């Protein structure tokens, strides 16, 4: 609870609250359900005091004030009931010790007020109260010289008091503190009151007579309250039944009181009955709350899964290999263009793939079932509307106890846009690469691409010993052509020369423009003689082709040829071809010369 008072005022408040409540409950318990040795069948003050300790602020002065109030009120109630001073002091000390031990054990598990809506907290609370009850009973027996029957009677009495009274007080305080009670609808409040009233009526009717042994009826009422109202309903209904049953049994009414047994045995049976009632109701209510929370969390997770599948165009499927049936999620149906819930089978699912993919899909799935390994495949399906979609699927094998495959679970994703985007990207990349590697005037490979091609060709020749030759040629008197006919005509001459040179080469050869009117031919797998024949064919093709072009001035080329002879790099090989070109120029042009 939240501290809202000055420390001294707060200590006085908790002292009075503890002393008043404890004294009233102790007096009523001793009067209504007193058993042998002045020990009540149920001791509600223990549960009341423990609840206050759990709810009050963690201030030492406040706890000491509450402990003082409890000790004084317990001493007064026991002495008024006829107990001696020594016995009353011993009983009060034992009751105080049990509350302190229970609080310490509960705090070891939870730093805050325990939640009776969590099964683990309920178990921890029960263990703490039983351990505290054992401690209290031991102290009381030791201080008063009580025997085993006294120990057992005390143990069950205070344990029931804490187990039955503490939970409803703590839960009610939490409901008020958090504002949860204010948020309950009027209908919900009416329903809760009605259920608790009916529980009280059933308990009264069952224990106001002894002719019919209907002690099970209050149990049914408590279970119903647990189911409808949760842990608070369970604890409250058990408390109501306890008050009614204990009071009536103490007055000699009901089936338990009419047992032909000694009073101590009747009290013990009554305590056992109440303990079983509590032991079935509170854990059941906590488990129901946990189940509802889990169901709500599962529902939310499924909703998020469906939303995620729809957003990512991903569905899932499962093939039951035993029943040979298949399950599709809603998104799997949508990917196939079908209405969710339509009747589908395993063979139908495979037949949705295009014929060229079906064999591969069957092969992948059969291999996965055989090996038990995860799988992945990609293919094309034909939707119900006739559209072709690219899909990707991956999954795993579910195995039974003996390691045998019993099911296949997988996901299916529509990757059509991804495939199309990849195709567009690849086309754009190829186009960009072509632009980056192509001479825009001639359409031939440019200098960068040509030299890179030569690097690879030389590496292959060096590694495998394949012959390689390089021919460099340029257009004779090209500057004069530009000066006399203009640059536009010069460009057309370059284009014509490029076309004729390319047409004269073999498929494995390459011709590229490396600058101005200069070109390079890379002749792969060509001996010196073969290279000379190809180079001469190129020269002749350009000469004839230019003579046939009536709209262009005559033009010829000079060629320098160099055969690869172990040069360390392309620079050296090109230098040799360039020197041969100069020789061809000096000797009159329109000719081919080989490097020495």
C-alpha positions in Angstrom: 0.0 0.0 0.0 1.1 3.6 -0.6 2.4 5.6 2.3 0.2 8.7 2.7 0.5 9.5 6.5 3.3 10.7 8.7 5.3 7.9 10.2 4.0 8.2 13.8 0.4 8.6 12.6 0.8 5.7 10.3 2.2 3.5 13.1 -0.8 4.4 15.3 -3.2 3.6 12.5 -1.8 0.2 11.9 -1.6 -0.5 15.6 -5.3 0.2 16.0 -6.3 -1.6 12.9 -4.4 -4.7 13.9 -5.4 -4.6 17.6 -9.1 -4.1 16.9 -9.5 -6.6 14.1 -7.4 -9.2 15.8 -9.2 -9.0 19.1 -12.7 -9.2 17.5 -11.7 -12.2 15.3 -10.0 -14.0 18.1 -12.9 -13.4 20.5 -15.5 -14.6 17.9 -13.4 -17.6 17.0 -12.9 -18.7 20.6 -16.6 -18.2 21.3 -18.0 -19.8 18.1 -15.7 -22.8 17.4 -13.8 -23.5 20.5 -12.5 -27.0 20.7 -10.3 -28.9 23.1 -7.6 -27.1 25.1 -9.1 -23.8 24.3 -7.8 -24.0 20.7 -10.2 -22.9 18.0 -10.9 -25.2 15.0 -10.0 -22.3 12.7 -8.0 -19.3 13.8 -8.8 -16.4 11.4 -6.8 -13.8 13.4 -3.6 -15.4 12.1 -4.7 -14.9 8.5 -5.9 -11.3 9.3 -2.5 -10.3 10.8 -0.5 -11.9 8.0 -2.6 -10.0 5.4 -1.9 -6.7 7.2 1.8 -7.4 7.3 1.8 -8.1 3.6 -0.2 -4.9 2.9 1.4 -2.4 5.2 4.5 -0.3 4.3 7.9 -1.9 4.8 8.8 0.4 7.7 10.2 -1.0 10.9 8.2 1.2 13.2 5.0 0.3 11.5 5.6 -3.4 11.7 6.6 -3.1 15.4 3.4 -1.2 16.1 1.3 -3.8 14.3 3.1 -6.6 16.2 2.5 -4.8 19.5 -1.2 -4.4 18.7 -1.5 -8.1 17.8 0.3 -9.3 21.0 -1.9 -7.1 23.3 -5.2 -8.1 21.6 -4.2 -11.8 21.5 -3.4 -11.7 25.2 -6.6 -10.0 26.0 -8.8 -12.3 23.9 -7.2 -15.5 25.4 -7.5 -14.3 29.0 -11.1 -13.2 28.5 -11.8 -16.7 27.1 -10.6 -18.2 30.4 -6.9 -18.8 29.7 -4.2 -18.3 32.3 -1.7 -15.5 32.0 1.2 -17.9 31.2 -0.8 -19.8 28.6 -2.1 -16.6 27.0 1.4 -15.1 26.8 2.7 -18.4 25.2 -0.2 -18.5 22.7 0.3 -14.8 21.8 4.1 -15.3 21.3 3.6 -18.3 19.1 1.0 -16.5 17.0 3.3 -13.5 16.6 6.2 -15.8 15.6 4.1 -17.6 12.9 3.2 -14.3 11.2 6.8 -13.1 11.2 8.1 -16.5 9.8 5.4 -16.6 7.1 6.2 -13.0 6.0 9.9 -13.7 5.8 9.4 -16.8 3.7 6.9 -15.1 1.4 9.3 -12.2 0.9 12.1 -14.6 -0.1 9.9 -15.6 -3.1 8.3 -12.3 -3.9 9.4 -8.8 -2.9 5.9 -7.4 -3.5 2.5 -8.5 -2.3 1.9 -12.1 -3.6 -0.4 -12.6 -6.5 -2.9 -15.3 -6.0 -3.6 -15.4 -9.7 -0.2 -17.1 -10.4 0.0 -20.8 -9.6 3.7 -20.5 -8.5 2.8 -17.7 -6.0 -0.1 -19.8 -4.6 2.3 -22.7 -4.1 4.9 -20.5 -2.4 2.3 -18.9 -0.2 1.0 -22.3 0.9 4.5 -23.6 1.7 5.3 -20.4 3.7 2.1 -20.6 5.8 2.6 -24.4 6.5 6.2 -23.8 7.5 5.2 -20.9 9.8 2.4 -23.0 11.3 4.8 -25.8 12.1 7.1 -23.2 13.8 4.2 -21.7 15.7 2.9 -25.1 16.8 6.3 -26.2 18.0 6.7 -23.0 20.0 3.3 -23.3 21.6 3.8 -26.9 22.5 7.3 -26.2 23.9 6.1 -23.2 26.0 3.0 -24.9 27.3 4.2 -28.5 27.5 1.6 -29.7 25.0 1.6 -33.2 23.5 1.5 -34.3 19.9 -2.3 -33.9 19.7 -1.9 -30.3 20.9 0.8 -29.8 18.3 -1.3 -31.2 15.5 -4.4 -29.3 16.5 -2.5 -26.0 16.7 -0.8 -26.6 13.4 -4.0 -27.2 11.5 -5.9 -24.4 13.2 -3.4 -21.6 12.4 -2.6 -23.0 9.0 -6.3 -22.9 8.0 -6.6 -19.4 9.4 -3.8 -18.1 7.2 -4.7 -20.1 4.2 -8.3 -19.2 4.2 -8.4 -15.6 5.5 -5.2 -14.0 4.1 -5.9 -14.4 0.3 -9.4 -12.7 0.1 -8.1 -9.7 2.3 -5.0 -9.3 0.1 -6.9 -9.6 -3.1 -9.6 -7.2 -2.1 -7.0 -4.6 -1.0 -5.2 -5.1 -4.4 -8.5 -4.7 -6.3 -9.2 -1.4 -4.5 -5.7 -0.1 -4.7 -5.2 -0.7 -8.4 -8.7 0.6 -9.3 -9.7 -2.8 -10.8 -12.8 -3.0 -8.6 -14.0 0.4 -9.9 -13.7 -0.8 -13.5 -16.0 -3.8 -12.9 -19.4 -3.4 -14.5 -22.5 -3.3 -12.5 -23.6 -6.5 -14.0 -20.3 -8.1 -12.9 -20.7 -6.9 -9.4 -24.3 -8.2 -9.2 -23.2 -11.6 -10.6 -20.4 -11.8 -8.0 -22.7 -11.0 -5.1 -25.3 -13.4 -6.4 -22.8 -16.3 -6.6 -21.4 -15.6 -3.1 -24.9 -15.4 -1.7 -25.9 -18.6 -3.3 -22.7 -20.2 -1.9 -23.7 -19.0 1.6 -27.3 -20.4 1.1 -26.0 -23.8 -0.1 -23.5 -24.0 2.8 -26.2 -23.1 5.3 -28.7 -25.5 3.9 -26.1 -28.3 3.8 -24.9 -27.9 7.4 -28.2 -27.0 9.1 -29.3 -30.6 9.0 -27.7 -34.0 9.5 -30.2 -36.3 7.8 -28.7 -36.0 4.3 -24.9 -36.1 3.9 -24.6 -33.3 1.3 -21.2 -31.9 2.3 -20.2 -32.0 -1.3 -22.7 -29.3 -2.3 -20.6 -26.4 -0.8 -17.7 -27.8 -2.8 -19.7 -27.5 -6.0 -20.6 -23.9 -5.1 -17.0 -23.0 -4.4 -15.9 -24.6 -7.8 -18.6 -22.5 -9.6 -17.4 -19.4 -7.8 -13.8 -20.2 -8.8 -14.7 -20.7 -12.4 -16.8 -17.5 -12.7 -15.0 -15.1 -10.4 -11.4 -16.4 -10.4 -9.1 -16.5 -7.4 -11.0 -13.8 -5.5 -14.2 -15.7 -5.9 -12.5 -18.9 -4.8 -11.0 -17.3 -1.7 -14.2 -15.4 -0.8 -16.4 -18.4 -1.2 -14.1 -20.6 0.8 -14.1 -18.0 3.6 -17.9 -17.8 3.5 -18.2 -21.6 3.7 -15.7 -21.7 6.5 -17.5 -19.2 8.6 -20.9 -20.9 8.2 -19.6 -24.5 8.5 -17.4 -23.8 11.5 -20.1 -21.9 13.4 -22.8 -24.5 12.7 -20.5 -27.4 13.6 -19.6 -25.6 16.8 -23.3 -25.3 17.6 -23.7 -29.1 17.1 -25.4 -28.8 13.7 -24.6 -30.5 10.4 -23.3 -33.9 9.2 -19.8 -33.4 10.7 -21.1 -32.5 14.2 -23.3 -35.6 14.3 -20.4 -38.0 13.7 -20.2 -40.6 16.5 -16.6 -39.5 17.4 -14.8 -37.6 20.1 -14.9 -33.7 19.8 -11.2 -33.6 18.9 -11.8 -36.0 16.0 -14.8 -34.0 14.8 -12.7 -30.8 14.9 -9.9 -32.6 13.0 -12.4 -33.8 10.3 -13.8 -30.3 10.0 -10.3 -28.9 9.5 -9.6 -31.6 6.9 -12.8 -30.8 5.1 -12.0 -27.1 4.9 -8.4 -27.8 3.9 -9.5 -29.9 1.0 -12.1 -27.3 0.0 -9.4 -24.6 -0.1 -6.8 -26.9 -1.7 -9.1 -27.6 -4.6 -10.5 -24.1 -5.1 -7.6 -21.7 -4.9 -5.1 -23.6 -7.2 -8.0 -24.3 -9.6 -8.8 -20.6 -9.8 -5.2 -19.7 -10.3 -4.9 -22.3 -13.1 -8.0 -21.0 -14.7 -6.6 -17.5 -14.7 -3.3 -18.8 -16.1 -5.2 -20.7 -18.8 -7.3 -17.7 -19.7 -4.1 -15.5 -20.0 -2.4 -18.2 -22.0 -5.5 -18.5 -24.3 -5.6 -14.7 -24.7 -1.8 -14.6 -25.4 -2.2 -17.4 -27.9 -5.1 -15.6 -29.6 -3.1 -12.4 -29.8 -0.1 -14.4 -31.1 -2.2 -16.0 -33.8 -3.7 -12.6 -34.8 -0.2 -11.2 -35.1 0.9 -14.2 -37.1 -2.0 -13.8 -39.5 -1.2 -10.1 -39.8 2.5 -10.8 -40.4 1.7 -13.5 -42.9 -0.6 -11.2 -44.8 2.0 -8.3 -44.8 4.9 -10.6 -45.8 2.8 -12.7 -48.3 3.9 -15.8 -46.3 1.6 -18.7 -45.4 2.2 -22.0 -43.7 1.1 -25.6 -44.4 1.3 -29.0 -42.7 1.1 -32.4 -44.3 -0.1 -35.2 -42.0 1.8 -38.2 -43.3 -0.3 -40.7 -41.2 -3.7 -39.4 -42.5 -2.3 -38.1 -45.8 -4.0 -34.8 -45.4 -2.8 -31.2 -45.6 -3.6 -28.0 -43.8 -3.2 -24.5 -45.3 -3.3 -21.3 -43.4 -5.5 -18.5 -44.8 -2.6 -16.8 -46.4 -1.6 -20.0 -48.2 -5.0 -20.1 -49.7 -4.7 -16.5 -50.8 -1.3 -17.1 -52.4 -3.0 -19.8 -54.5 -5.9 -17.6 -55.3 -8.4 -19.7 -53.4 -11.0 -18.9 -50.7 -9.7 -19.8 -47.2 -11.2 -23.1 -46.1 -11.6 -24.6 -49.5 -11.1 -28.3 -49.8 -7.5 -29.1 -50.7 -5.4 -32.3 -50.7 -1.8 -33.3 -50.9 -1.8 -34.2 -54.6 -3.9 -31.1 -55.4 -1.2 -28.9 -53.6 1.6 -30.4 -55.7 -0.4 -30.1 -58.9 -0.5 -26.4 -58.5 3.1 -26.2 -59.5 4.0 -25.9 -63.2 4.8 -29.3 -64.8 8.5 -28.6 -64.9 8.6 -27.9 -61.1 6.4 -30.8 -59.9 9.0 -33.4 -60.2 11.5 -31.3 -58.3 9.0 -30.6 -55.5 8.2 -34.3 -55.1 11.9 -35.1 -55.1 12.7 -32.5 -52.4 9.9 -33.6 -50.1 10.6 -37.3 -50.5 14.3 -36.7 -49.7 13.3 -34.6 -46.6 11.1 -37.3 -45.3 13.8 -39.9 -45.9 16.6 -38.0 -44.2 14.6 -35.9 -41.7 16.6 -32.8 -42.8 15.1 -29.3 -43.4 14.3 -28.5 -47.0 13.9 -25.5 -49.3 12.7 -25.2 -52.8 11.5 -22.5 -55.2 9.2 -22.8 -58.2 6.2 -21.5 -60.0 2.5 -22.2 -59.4 -0.6 -21.5 -61.5 -3.2 -19.7 -59.4 -6.9 -20.4 -59.6 -7.3 -17.2 -61.7 -4.6 -18.6 -64.2 -1.8 -16.2 -63.1 1.7 -17.6 -62.7 3.3 -16.8 -59.4 6.8 -17.5 -58.1 6.8 -19.1 -54.7 9.5 -20.1 -52.2 8.9 -22.8 -49.6 11.0 -24.2 -46.7 10.3 -26.3 -43.7 11.2 -29.3 -41.6 10.1 -32.8 -40.7 8.1 -33.6 -37.6 9.0 -37.0 -36.1 7.2 -39.3 -33.6 8.6 -41.0 -30.5 10.5 -43.6 -32.5 12.0 -41.0 -34.8 9.7 -41.8 -37.7 8.5 -38.9 -39.8 4.8 -38.2 -39.1 4.3 -34.8 -40.7 5.9 -32.1 -42.9 5.6 -28.5 -41.8 6.6 -25.7 -44.1 6.0 -22.1 -45.1 5.1 -20.7 -48.5 6.0 -17.2 -49.6 4.9 -15.4 -52.8 8.3 -14.1 -54.1 7.0 -13.0 -57.5 7.8 -9.3 -56.9 11.2 -10.3 -55.6 11.9 -12.4 -58.6 10.7 -9.7 -61.0 12.7 -7.1 -59.2 15.8 -9.3 -59.3 15.2 -9.8 -63.0 14.8 -6.1 -63.7 17.8 -5.4 -61.5 19.9 -7.9 -63.4 18.8 -6.5 -66.7 19.6 -3.0 -65.6 23.0 -4.2 -64.3 23.7 -6.0 -67.6 22.7 -2.9 -69.5 24.8 -0.7 -67.3 27.7 -3.1 -67.7 27.3 -3.1 -71.5 27.3 0.7 -71.5 30.3 0.8 -69.3 32.2 -1.7 -71.5 31.0 -0.5 -75.0 32.4 2.2 -77.2 29.4 4.3 -78.0 30.5 5.3 -81.6 31.3 1.8 -82.9 29.4 -0.5 -80.6 32.7 -2.4 -80.1 34.2 -3.1 -76.7 35.9 0.0 -75.3 39.4 0.3 -74.0 38.6 -0.9 -70.4 36.8 -4.0 -71.6 39.3 -4.8 -74.3 42.3 -4.6 -72.0 40.4 -6.6 -69.3 39.6 -9.3 -71.9 43.3 -9.4 -72.9 44.4 -9.8 -69.3 42.1 -12.9 -69.0 43.3 -14.3 -72.4 47.0 -13.8 -71.4 46.4 -15.5 -68.0 44.8 -18.5 -69.8 47.7 -18.7 -72.3 50.2 -18.5 -69.5 48.4 -21.2 -67.5 47.4 -23.6 -70.2 50.0 -22.9 -72.9 47.4 -21.9 -75.5 48.7 -19.6 -78.3 47.7 -16.0 -78.3 48.3 -13.0 -80.6 47.4 -9.3 -80.5 47.0 -7.1 -83.6 46.9 -3.3 -83.3 45.7 -1.3 -86.3 44.7 2.3 -87.0 43.3 4.1 -90.1 45.8 5.5 -92.5 45.9 9.3 -93.0 42.8 9.6 -90.7 43.7 13.3 -89.9 43.6 14.1 -93.6 40.1 12.5 -93.8 38.9 14.6 -90.9 40.4 17.8 -92.3 39.0 17.3 -95.9 35.6 15.8 -95.1 34.8 16.9 -91.5 34.6 15.0 -88.3 31.1 13.6 -89.0 32.5 11.8 -92.0 35.5 10.8 -90.0 33.1 9.2 -87.4 31.3 7.3 -90.2 34.7 6.0 -91.5 35.5 4.8 -88.0 32.2 3.0 -87.8 32.6 1.4 -91.2 36.1 0.2 -90.4 34.9 -1.3 -87.1 32.1 -3.2 -88.8 34.4 -4.6 -91.5 37.0 -5.6 -89.0 34.5 -7.4 -86.7 33.0 -9.3 -89.7 36.4 -10.7 -90.6 37.2 -12.2 -87.2 36.3 -15.6 -85.8 33.8 -16.1 -82.9 36.5 -16.6 -80.3 38.4 -13.4 -81.3 37.6 -9.9 -80.1 38.1 -6.4 -81.7 37.9 -3.3 -79.6 38.4 0.4 -80.0 41.1 1.7 -77.6 41.1 5.3 -78.7 40.6 7.6 -81.6 41.1 5.7 -84.8 43.1 2.9 -83.1 41.8 -0.6 -82.6 43.1 -3.9 -81.0 42.3 -7.4 -82.2 42.8 -10.2 -79.7 43.3 -13.5 -81.5 42.9 -16.5 -79.2 44.3 -20.0 -79.9 46.1 -18.6 -82.9 49.6 -19.6 -83.9 51.8 -17.1 -85.6 50.8 -18.2 -89.1 47.1 -18.4 -88.2 47.3 -14.9 -86.6 49.0 -13.5 -89.7 46.2 -15.0 -91.9 43.4 -13.5 -89.7 45.2 -10.1 -89.5 45.6 -10.0 -93.3 41.9 -10.9 -93.7 41.0 -8.0 -91.5 43.1 -5.6 -93.5 41.7 -6.8 -96.8 38.1 -6.7 -95.5 38.5 -3.0 -94.5 40.1 -2.1 -97.8 37.4 -3.8 -99.9 34.6 -2.6 -97.6 35.7 1.1 -97.8 36.1 0.9 -101.6 32.5 -0.4 -101.8 31.2 2.5 -99.7 30.4 5.1 -102.4 29.4 7.8 -99.8 32.7 7.6 -97.9 36.2 8.4 -98.8 38.7 5.6 -99.4 40.5 4.4 -96.3 42.9 1.7 -95.4 44.5 0.4 -92.2 47.9 -0.6 -91.1 48.3 -3.6 -88.7 51.0 -4.5 -86.2 50.9 -8.1 -85.0 52.6 -9.6 -81.9 52.4 -13.3 -80.8 52.5 -13.9 -77.1 56.0 -15.1 -76.1 55.9 -15.2 -72.3 55.6 -11.5 -71.8 55.0 -10.6 -68.1 52.1 -8.4 -68.8 49.8 -7.0 -71.5 51.7 -3.8 -71.6 54.8 -5.5 -73.0 52.8 -7.5 -75.5 51.0 -4.4 -76.8 54.3 -2.5 -77.0 55.6 -5.2 -79.4 52.5 -5.0 -81.5 52.7 -1.2 -81.5 56.3 -1.3 -82.8 55.2 -3.6 -85.6 52.5 -1.1 -86.5 55.1 1.6 -86.8 57.1 -0.6 -89.2 53.9 -1.1 -91.4 53.5 2.7 -91.4 57.1 3.4 -92.4 56.9 0.8 -95.2 54.0 2.5 -97.0 50.8 1.8 -94.9 47.9 -0.5 -95.9 49.8 -3.5 -94.8 50.4 -5.9 -91.9 53.7 -6.5 -90.2 54.6 -8.9 -87.4 56.8 -8.2 -84.5 60.2 -9.8 -84.4 
